Amino acid sequence: MDELVWNHISARFEDGWLITPGRMHWDEIKPADIIRASDNVTADIIHSSVYAVRPDVKAIVHLHTKYAVAVACLKQGFEALTQDGSFFYGKVAVHPWEGVSDDPSEGARIGANVLKVPNCNILLMPNHGFCTFASSVGEAFVQAFYFEKACETLVLALGAAGGDRSKIGWPDAGIMKKAGGQAYSPQFAPGVCEWDAIVRMVQRKDGA
């Protein structure tokens, strides 16, 4: 999901925040490479603007994965269709694309759009990508995994239906709202069950 060197993971740390560097693949980054400011100005603007308005957010993952970007190009944006999608039901904020985020003034607009959706955990960036917000890196990463999966299912369903929404079995809004609440119960919240297994997988890959 790292798209060469262009996506970033960050986390609050002491009096600021730490972020993955902008010129390295994720699979080559070591703890000593994590820095207080990226050498990618767009990453700094996007991440800092969210932390500035959401003190509850402790970690952010910003990605340009293919199905999420496809959904970000749809006029209707993201729609929760599946159990995986319930994690994000009513929790998606939107920030319109302004081109490469190299203008510090964009940060205020990003922050304002985040605040439009109370307790949002996704910032969908049309024609660009998305960010997940969470209480830990593990939670943010697992949210990103499920958001991409939910977007993939949505794209496939729309394609299979030939774009005819009436052919899709959209879930009842009440059921989706219920599922969205269940998704964040202590035993099912993103990362609670998955993160340790992900860490073990990386350790096996590294021969640890």
N, C-alpha and C positions, 0 to 999 in steps of 0.2 A: 504493500500500500504506500510505499515511500516515494514513488515517482522520481527516481534518481535522487537529487539532493534538495528538492523543492518543497517538501512538507516538513512540518515541525511538531515537536512535542515539548511542552513547557510545564513547569510546576512552581508554585510559590515556595520561596525559601528565605527564611529570616526576614530581612527588610526589603526584599525584592522578589525576583523570580529567575529561575534557571531555564535554559532552552537548549535544544540540540543545535549544533552548529550548521551553518548553511551550505557548506561545501563538502559534506561527507555523507556517504550512504549510511542508513541506519545500522546496517550489519557490521560496520567498521567503527562505530562510535563506542568509545570507552568512557567510564566515569570521569576521567580527567579531561575529556573533550567537552563536557557540558559547560556552558558559559552563561554569563549574566546578560549578555546582549548578543543576538545573532549578528552575523555579517550579512544578513539578508534584511534590508530595511522593511520590506513588506511584512515579514514575520514579526518584527518588533512592534510595528504599528498595530497589527491585528491583535496580537496577544496582549499587549499593554492596555489597549482600549477596553478589552473585556475585563481584565483584572481591576481596572480603575472603577468600574461601575458595579462589579459583582464581587464583593468581599468574601462571599461564601464559596466562590470557585477557587479550587486549589490546583487544578490541572486543566490543560487545554491540549487537544489534538487537532491539528489543521491538515486536511487532506484534499486531494483532487481525484478521488477514485472514480472509475468510469461510470458506474451506474448512478452514483450520487450526483455526478456532474450532469448526467443525462436528465435526471429528475430536476436538477436546478435549472435546466433549460426549458422545462415545461411551464406554460403560463400558470397552471394551477399549482405548481410546485409539489411538495411532498404531501402524500395522503396515506394515512395509516390503513393498511389493508390486511395485515397479518398479525399473528401473535408477536413476532419480532418487532413489528411496527408499533405495537402498543407502548413500547418504551418511550416513544416520541409523540404520542397523541397529545395534542394541545401544548406541546413544548418546543415548537419550532419557530424561531425568530428569523427574519429575513433582512439581509442588507444588500441593496442593489449594487451591481458591479460598477465600479468607477474607473476601470482600467487597473494597471499595476498600482498597488497600494504603497506609493512612495511619497505621498503628501501627508504630513503629520496632522493636518486639519481633518482628514478622513476619520481619524480616531474618535473624535467627538460624535460623528454621525454613526459610526459602528456602535458605540456605546449607547446612543439614544435608541437605536433599533433593537438592541438586546433588551433594553428596559421596557420595550413595548409589550413583551410577552413575559409576564411574571414567572419566575422559576423555569425559564426555558433551559433546555440542555443541548440544543442544537442551534447553530447559526447557519442557515442556508444562504449561500452567496451565489445568486443566479449567474449563470454563464461562467462560473469560477470554481466553486467547491463548497466546503462546509467546515465548521468547527464543532467539536463536542466540548462541553463544560462538565466538570465533575469534582468530586471531593478528593480524588486521588488519580495518579497516572493510570493505575490499573483499571479503574472505573471508566475513565475517559477513553482508553484504548478499546475496551470491550464495547462501550457505546458506539464507537466508530465502526467496529466490526459489524455490529447488528444494524446500524444505520445503512451501511453499504448493502448488506444482505436484504434489508427491507426495500431499499430502492431497486435492487435487482429484481425482486419478485414483482414489484409494481410495474417496472418497465416490461418484464416478460408478460405479465397479465394484460397490460394495455396492448402489447403487440399481438398476443394471441386473440384478443377481442377485436383486432383491426381498428383499434381506437374507439370502439363503440362502448362507452361506459355502461350502457344498459346490460351488456353481456357479462359484466363482472359481478360476482357475489360480494358486494360491499357489506362489511359487518355493521350491525346495528350500533348506533352511536353510544347507546347506554352500555352495551357489552364492551365496546372498545374503551370507554371511560373506566369501567370496572377493571378490565385487563390492565389498563395503564397504571391503576393504583396497585394492583397485585404485582406488577413488574418491579416495583420498588419496595416490596416487602423485604424484611431482613434476609429471608432465605433465598430470594430470587434476584435481588438488585444486581446490576451489571458489575462483574468482577468478583462477586462473593464466591461463586462456585468455579469460575473460569480462570482467574488470574494465577493461582498457584500452579495450575496445569500448564498455562502458557510459559511461566518461568521455568518449569521443569523441561519443557520442550526446548527452550533456548539453551538451557544448560546441557542437554543431551547433544544438541548441535555443536556446542562449543567444546564438548568433551569434558565438561566440568564434573 
